Structure formats: C-alpha cells, structure tokens
Amino acid sequence: MKKTTSGTKMLLSAAALMWLIQLANLLLNYRLSHFGIVPREVNHLFGIIAAPFLHWSMAHIIANTIPFVILGFLVHQARQLVFVSLFVWLAGGLLVWLFARSAVHAGASGMIMGYFGFLVSHAFFTRSIRSVLVTTAAVLLYGGIVISLFDFRSHISFEGHIFGFIAGVFSAWLVRRR
C-alpha cells in the first residue's frame, strides 16, 4: 500500500508542479515555454529537463494533465513508475534534441506517449495477466492517442510523441531484461 501511495503522490506532485509553472508561464505571457527543447542547440539542453513542465496554453496543459496522471498511475501498477518516468523523460527528450525539426518543443505529451508505449510493450514482453489487464485499461481509455504519432501539423511536436513512445517501448524492453 505504501508503494502505491508514494507513486500516486509522485504523479500528483509532478502534475501540481506543471500547473504551478503553467500559472507562472501565463503571468509571464508564455515566455517560459521558450525554455523547452530546441534541437541541437547546446544552450537549450536544459530543455530536456524543463519541457514536460512547460505548456503553450491552458488547453495544452488541460489536455496533458489527466492522461499524464492516469497513464502514469497505470505504469505505477507495473511497479516501474520511477524508472520509466526518468527513462522516458531523459531518453525521449534527448532524442528530440538530437533528431527533431528546429522548433521549441514543450509539453508533457512525450511523457504520456512514453507511458503508453511502455504499457503496451510491457504487456507484450511479460505476457502476465496483470500487465495485460493494465494495458487493456490503457488502450480502452487512451488507445486513440496513437493517432498523435501521425499528426504532423507544424504546431505539434510529433517528434516528442514519437520519441516518447519509442523511449517507453525501450524502457519496457529494459525492464523485461532486468
């Protein structure tokens, strides 16, 4: 029970931090969002850390908060929340920094897609009843987000979605190997 509580606290704390930063960002006319990931710019490496906490609008953070918490909670049910979160955050962000188009990439969508990629892959790799049930819940709730991997509109960081998903899949593979 304690582990569930700590994971839930971690997710809710991260979401609360996103909202506190969003309120500051709103007051600063969204100037903080420019501290996101700018690919191949060494002075924007910090964006890898900052990007999931920065959003471009209230609609953007609202769209990200609930799936972040719910999918993160489902990852926590696999007892891998801390590892998957750190791996997706850093590996996904680094892939965006290395390979994405030149733009400022910000938002928690890469984390959301990483959680989703982990859940689907974890069920495939482990084939346990528990992981299949957790993944079924994720797919029923958020299976439609797969479409965001193919949303190439200029104002959407499809690279963040794709690289987050890839990092999630790879983290599931690493968890299986441990």
BAVOLO-584602 format. One line per 10 residues: their letters; for each residue x, y, z of N, C-alpha, C. Coordinates in nm, 2 decimals. Example, Ala and Ser with C-alpha at 12.3 -4.5 7.8 and 13.67 -1.06 7.14 Angstrom:
// BAVOLO-584602
as> 1.32/-0.57/0.78/1.23/-0.45/0.78/1.32/-0.33/0.78  1.28/-0.22/0.71/1.37/-0.11/0.71/1.29/0.00/0.79;
This chain:
// BAVOLO-584602
mkkttsgtkm> 0.08/-0.12/0.00/0.00/0.00/0.00/0.09/0.13/0.00  0.19/0.12/0.08/0.28/0.24/0.08/0.34/0.28/-0.05  0.38/0.17/-0.13/0.43/0.20/-0.26/0.33/0.27/-0.35  0.21/0.22/-0.35/0.10/0.28/-0.43/0.08/0.43/-0.39  0.08/0.46/-0.26/0.07/0.59/-0.21/0.18/0.68/-0.26  0.31/0.63/-0.25/0.42/0.71/-0.29/0.42/0.74/-0.44  0.38/0.64/-0.52/0.37/0.66/-0.67/0.26/0.76/-0.70  0.15/0.75/-0.63/0.04/0.85/-0.66/0.08/0.99/-0.62  0.15/1.00/-0.50/0.20/1.13/-0.46/0.30/1.19/-0.56  0.38/1.10/-0.61/0.48/1.15/-0.71/0.41/1.20/-0.84;
llsaaalmwl> 0.31/1.13/-0.89/0.24/1.18/-1.01/0.16/1.31/-0.98  0.09/1.31/-0.87/0.01/1.43/-0.83/0.11/1.55/-0.81  0.22/1.52/-0.75/0.32/1.63/-0.73/0.37/1.68/-0.86  0.40/1.59/-0.95/0.45/1.64/-1.08/0.34/1.72/-1.16  0.22/1.67/-1.15/0.11/1.74/-1.21/0.09/1.88/-1.15  0.10/1.89/-1.02/0.09/2.01/-0.95/0.20/2.11/-0.99  0.32/2.06/-1.00/0.43/2.14/-1.04/0.41/2.19/-1.18  0.36/2.11/-1.27/0.32/2.15/-1.41/0.23/2.27/-1.40  0.12/2.26/-1.31/0.03/2.37/-1.30/0.08/2.49/-1.24  0.17/2.48/-1.14/0.23/2.60/-1.09/0.32/2.67/-1.19;
iqlanlllny> 0.39/2.59/-1.27/0.48/2.65/-1.37/0.39/2.71/-1.48  0.27/2.65/-1.51/0.18/2.70/-1.61/0.12/2.83/-1.56  0.09/2.85/-1.43/0.04/2.97/-1.39/0.14/3.08/-1.40  0.27/3.05/-1.36/0.38/3.15/-1.38/0.40/3.18/-1.52  0.39/3.08/-1.61/0.40/3.10/-1.75/0.29/3.19/-1.81  0.17/3.17/-1.76/0.06/3.25/-1.80/0.08/3.40/-1.76  0.13/3.42/-1.64/0.15/3.55/-1.59/0.27/3.62/-1.67  0.36/3.54/-1.72/0.47/3.59/-1.80/0.45/3.59/-1.95  0.32/3.58/-1.99/0.28/3.57/-2.13/0.35/3.46/-2.21  0.36/3.35/-2.14/0.42/3.22/-2.20/0.56/3.23/-2.24;
rlshfgivpr> 0.64/3.32/-2.18/0.78/3.33/-2.21/0.86/3.21/-2.16  0.81/3.14/-2.06/0.88/3.03/-2.00/0.88/2.91/-2.10  0.78/2.90/-2.18/0.77/2.79/-2.28/0.89/2.79/-2.37  0.95/2.90/-2.39/1.07/2.91/-2.48/1.19/2.84/-2.42  1.18/2.79/-2.30/1.29/2.71/-2.24/1.27/2.57/-2.26  1.19/2.53/-2.36/1.17/2.39/-2.39/1.29/2.34/-2.47  1.27/2.23/-2.54/1.38/2.17/-2.62/1.40/2.24/-2.75  1.51/2.29/-2.78/1.55/2.34/-2.91/1.65/2.25/-2.97  1.62/2.17/-3.07/1.71/2.06/-3.11/1.85/2.12/-3.16  1.95/2.04/-3.11/2.09/2.06/-3.15/2.14/2.20/-3.10;
evnhlfgiia> 2.07/2.27/-3.01/2.12/2.39/-2.95/2.18/2.36/-2.82  2.31/2.36/-2.80/2.37/2.32/-2.67/2.31/2.41/-2.56  2.29/2.53/-2.58/2.24/2.62/-2.47/2.09/2.59/-2.44  2.03/2.49/-2.51/1.89/2.45/-2.48/1.89/2.31/-2.43  2.00/2.25/-2.39/2.00/2.11/-2.34/1.91/2.11/-2.21  1.91/2.22/-2.14/1.82/2.22/-2.02/1.67/2.20/-2.06  1.64/2.22/-2.18/1.50/2.20/-2.22/1.46/2.05/-2.21  1.55/1.96/-2.21/1.52/1.82/-2.19/1.46/1.80/-2.05  1.51/1.87/-1.95/1.45/1.86/-1.82/1.33/1.95/-1.81  1.32/2.06/-1.87/1.21/2.16/-1.85/1.09/2.13/-1.93;
apflhwsmah> 1.11/2.07/-2.05/1.00/2.06/-2.15/0.87/2.00/-2.10  0.87/1.89/-2.02/0.74/1.83/-1.98/0.66/1.92/-1.88  0.73/2.02/-1.83/0.66/2.10/-1.73/0.61/2.23/-1.80  0.64/2.25/-1.92/0.61/2.38/-1.99/0.50/2.35/-2.10  0.40/2.44/-2.10/0.29/2.42/-2.20/0.26/2.55/-2.26  0.21/2.55/-2.38/0.18/2.67/-2.46/0.05/2.74/-2.44  -0.04/2.67/-2.37/-0.17/2.73/-2.34/-0.24/2.65/-2.23  -0.35/2.71/-2.19/-0.43/2.64/-2.09/-0.49/2.51/-2.15  -0.53/2.52/-2.27/-0.59/2.40/-2.34/-0.48/2.29/-2.35  -0.36/2.33/-2.37/-0.25/2.23/-2.38/-0.22/2.16/-2.25;
iiantipfvi> -0.22/2.23/-2.14/-0.19/2.17/-2.01/-0.31/2.08/-1.97  -0.43/2.13/-2.00/-0.55/2.06/-1.96/-0.56/1.92/-2.04  -0.52/1.93/-2.17/-0.52/1.81/-2.25/-0.41/1.71/-2.20  -0.31/1.76/-2.14/-0.20/1.67/-2.09/-0.21/1.62/-1.95  -0.27/1.69/-1.86/-0.27/1.66/-1.72/-0.34/1.53/-1.69  -0.46/1.51/-1.73/-0.54/1.39/-1.70/-0.47/1.26/-1.75  -0.44/1.26/-1.88/-0.37/1.13/-1.93/-0.23/1.11/-1.87  -0.16/1.22/-1.83/-0.03/1.20/-1.76/-0.05/1.13/-1.63  -0.15/1.17/-1.55/-0.18/1.11/-1.42/-0.23/0.97/-1.44  -0.33/0.95/-1.52/-0.39/0.82/-1.54/-0.29/0.72/-1.59;
lgflvhqarq> -0.23/0.75/-1.70/-0.13/0.65/-1.76/-0.01/0.63/-1.67  0.03/0.74/-1.60/0.14/0.72/-1.50/0.10/0.63/-1.39  -0.03/0.64/-1.35/-0.08/0.55/-1.24/-0.08/0.41/-1.29  -0.12/0.39/-1.42/-0.11/0.25/-1.47/0.03/0.20/-1.48  0.12/0.28/-1.52/0.26/0.24/-1.52/0.31/0.20/-1.38  0.26/0.28/-1.28/0.29/0.25/-1.14/0.24/0.11/-1.10  0.13/0.07/-1.16/0.07/-0.06/-1.13/0.17/-0.17/-1.17  0.25/-0.14/-1.27/0.36/-0.24/-1.32/0.48/-0.23/-1.23  0.47/-0.14/-1.13/0.58/-0.12/-1.03/0.71/-0.07/-1.10  0.69/0.02/-1.20/0.81/0.07/-1.27/0.80/0.22/-1.29;
lvfvslfvwl> 0.72/0.29/-1.21/0.69/0.43/-1.24/0.82/0.52/-1.24  0.90/0.51/-1.14/1.02/0.59/-1.13/1.12/0.57/-1.25  1.15/0.44/-1.27/1.24/0.41/-1.38/1.18/0.45/-1.52  1.06/0.42/-1.55/1.00/0.45/-1.68/0.99/0.61/-1.69  0.95/0.67/-1.58/0.94/0.82/-1.59/1.08/0.88/-1.62  1.18/0.84/-1.55/1.31/0.90/-1.57/1.36/0.86/-1.71  1.34/0.74/-1.75/1.40/0.70/-1.88/1.33/0.77/-2.00  1.20/0.77/-1.99/1.12/0.84/-2.10/1.15/0.99/-2.10  1.16/1.05/-1.98/1.19/1.19/-1.97/1.32/1.23/-2.04  1.43/1.15/-2.00/1.56/1.18/-2.04/1.59/1.13/-2.18;
aggllvwlfa> 1.56/1.00/-2.21/1.59/0.94/-2.34/1.50/1.00/-2.45  1.37/1.02/-2.42/1.28/1.08/-2.52/1.32/1.22/-2.54  1.36/1.30/-2.44/1.40/1.44/-2.46/1.53/1.45/-2.53  1.62/1.36/-2.51/1.75/1.36/-2.58/1.73/1.33/-2.73  1.64/1.23/-2.76/1.61/1.20/-2.90/1.55/1.32/-2.97  1.46/1.39/-2.90/1.40/1.51/-2.96/1.51/1.61/-2.98  1.60/1.63/-2.89/1.71/1.73/-2.90/1.80/1.69/-3.02  1.82/1.56/-3.04/1.91/1.52/-3.14/1.85/1.52/-3.28  1.72/1.48/-3.29/1.67/1.45/-3.42/1.54/1.53/-3.47  1.48/1.61/-3.38/1.36/1.68/-3.42/1.39/1.80/-3.51;
rsavhagasg> 1.29/1.84/-3.57/1.30/1.97/-3.65/1.32/2.09/-3.56  1.38/2.19/-3.62/1.41/2.31/-3.55/1.28/2.38/-3.51  1.26/2.38/-3.38/1.14/2.45/-3.32/1.16/2.44/-3.17  1.07/2.50/-3.09/1.08/2.48/-2.95/0.97/2.37/-2.91  1.02/2.27/-2.85/0.93/2.15/-2.82/0.91/2.16/-2.67  0.78/2.17/-2.63/0.74/2.17/-2.49/0.61/2.10/-2.47  0.59/2.05/-2.35/0.47/1.98/-2.31/0.49/1.84/-2.26  0.39/1.78/-2.19/0.41/1.65/-2.13/0.36/1.54/-2.22  0.33/1.57/-2.35/0.29/1.47/-2.44/0.39/1.36/-2.46  0.52/1.39/-2.46/0.62/1.29/-2.48/0.62/1.19/-2.36;
mimgyfgflv> 0.59/1.24/-2.24/0.58/1.15/-2.12/0.45/1.06/-2.14  0.35/1.12/-2.18/0.22/1.05/-2.20/0.24/0.94/-2.30  0.30/0.97/-2.41/0.32/0.87/-2.51/0.42/0.76/-2.47  0.52/0.80/-2.39/0.62/0.71/-2.33/0.55/0.61/-2.23  0.46/0.66/-2.15/0.38/0.58/-2.06/0.30/0.48/-2.14  0.23/0.53/-2.25/0.15/0.44/-2.33/0.24/0.34/-2.40  0.35/0.38/-2.46/0.44/0.28/-2.52/0.49/0.18/-2.42  0.52/0.22/-2.30/0.57/0.12/-2.20/0.46/0.02/-2.17  0.34/0.07/-2.15/0.23/-0.02/-2.11/0.20/-0.12/-2.22  0.19/-0.08/-2.34/0.16/-0.18/-2.45/0.28/-0.28/-2.46;
shafftrsir> 0.40/-0.23/-2.46/0.52/-0.31/-2.48/0.54/-0.41/-2.36  0.51/-0.35/-2.24/0.53/-0.43/-2.12/0.44/-0.56/-2.12  0.32/-0.54/-2.16/0.22/-0.65/-2.18/0.28/-0.75/-2.28  0.33/-0.70/-2.39/0.38/-0.79/-2.49/0.50/-0.87/-2.44  0.59/-0.80/-2.37/0.72/-0.86/-2.33/0.69/-0.96/-2.21  0.61/-0.92/-2.12/0.59/-1.01/-2.00/0.48/-1.11/-2.01  0.38/-1.07/-2.08/0.26/-1.16/-2.10/0.20/-1.21/-1.97  0.21/-1.12/-1.87/0.14/-1.16/-1.74/0.00/-1.11/-1.75  -0.09/-1.18/-1.67/-0.23/-1.14/-1.67/-0.24/-0.99/-1.62  -0.16/-0.96/-1.52/-0.17/-0.82/-1.46/-0.13/-0.72/-1.57;
svlvttaavl> -0.02/-0.74/-1.64/0.02/-0.64/-1.74/-0.08/-0.63/-1.85  -0.14/-0.74/-1.89/-0.24/-0.74/-2.00/-0.36/-0.67/-1.95  -0.41/-0.69/-1.83/-0.52/-0.61/-1.78/-0.49/-0.46/-1.77  -0.38/-0.43/-1.72/-0.34/-0.29/-1.71/-0.33/-0.22/-1.85  -0.28/-0.29/-1.94/-0.27/-0.24/-2.08/-0.40/-0.23/-2.14  -0.49/-0.33/-2.12/-0.63/-0.32/-2.17/-0.69/-0.19/-2.12  -0.68/-0.16/-1.99/-0.74/-0.04/-1.94/-0.68/0.08/-2.01  -0.55/0.08/-2.03/-0.48/0.20/-2.10/-0.53/0.21/-2.24  -0.55/0.10/-2.31/-0.59/0.11/-2.45/-0.74/0.15/-2.46  -0.82/0.10/-2.37/-0.96/0.14/-2.37/-0.98/0.29/-2.34;
lyggivislf> -0.89/0.34/-2.24/-0.90/0.48/-2.21/-0.84/0.57/-2.31  -0.72/0.53/-2.36/-0.64/0.63/-2.44/-0.58/0.57/-2.57  -0.64/0.46/-2.62/-0.59/0.40/-2.74/-0.59/0.50/-2.86  -0.68/0.59/-2.85/-0.68/0.69/-2.96/-0.56/0.78/-2.97  -0.48/0.79/-2.87/-0.36/0.88/-2.88/-0.26/0.83/-2.98  -0.27/0.70/-3.02/-0.18/0.65/-3.12/-0.18/0.74/-3.24  -0.30/0.80/-3.27/-0.31/0.89/-3.39/-0.21/1.01/-3.38  -0.18/1.05/-3.26/-0.09/1.16/-3.24/0.05/1.13/-3.29  0.08/1.01/-3.31/0.21/0.97/-3.37/0.22/1.01/-3.51  0.11/1.04/-3.57/0.10/1.07/-3.72/0.04/1.21/-3.74;
dfrshisfeg> 0.04/1.29/-3.64/-0.01/1.43/-3.65/0.11/1.52/-3.68  0.13/1.55/-3.80/0.25/1.62/-3.85/0.22/1.77/-3.86  0.12/1.83/-3.80/0.09/1.97/-3.81/0.21/2.04/-3.75  0.24/2.16/-3.80/0.36/2.24/-3.76/0.36/2.28/-3.61  0.24/2.30/-3.55/0.24/2.34/-3.41/0.24/2.23/-3.31  0.25/2.10/-3.36/0.25/1.99/-3.27/0.39/1.92/-3.28  0.44/1.89/-3.17/0.57/1.82/-3.16/0.55/1.67/-3.18  0.52/1.63/-3.31/0.50/1.49/-3.33/0.63/1.41/-3.30  0.74/1.48/-3.31/0.87/1.41/-3.27/0.87/1.38/-3.12  0.82/1.47/-3.04/0.81/1.44/-2.90/0.72/1.32/-2.87;
hifgfiagvf> 0.61/1.31/-2.95/0.52/1.20/-2.93/0.59/1.07/-2.98  0.65/1.07/-3.09/0.72/0.95/-3.14/0.84/0.91/-3.06  0.92/1.00/-3.02/1.04/0.97/-2.94/1.00/0.93/-2.80  0.90/0.99/-2.74/0.85/0.95/-2.61/0.80/0.80/-2.62  0.72/0.77/-2.72/0.67/0.64/-2.74/0.78/0.54/-2.76  0.88/0.57/-2.84/1.00/0.48/-2.86/1.07/0.46/-2.72  1.09/0.57/-2.65/1.16/0.55/-2.52/1.07/0.47/-2.42  0.94/0.48/-2.43/0.86/0.39/-2.35/0.87/0.24/-2.39  0.87/0.22/-2.52/0.89/0.08/-2.56/1.02/0.02/-2.52  1.13/0.11/-2.53/1.26/0.06/-2.50/1.27/0.04/-2.34;
sawlvrrr> 1.21/0.13/-2.27/1.21/0.11/-2.12/1.14/-0.02/-2.08  1.03/-0.06/-2.15/0.97/-0.19/-2.13/1.06/-0.31/-2.16  1.14/-0.29/-2.27/1.24/-0.39/-2.30/1.34/-0.40/-2.20  1.39/-0.29/-2.15/1.49/-0.29/-2.04/1.44/-0.35/-1.91  1.31/-0.32/-1.88/1.25/-0.38/-1.76/1.24/-0.53/-1.77  1.21/-0.58/-1.89/1.20/-0.72/-1.91/1.34/-0.79/-1.89  1.44/-0.72/-1.93/1.58/-0.77/-1.93/1.63/-0.78/-1.79  1.57/-0.69/-1.69/1.63/-0.69/-1.56/1.59/-0.81/-1.48;
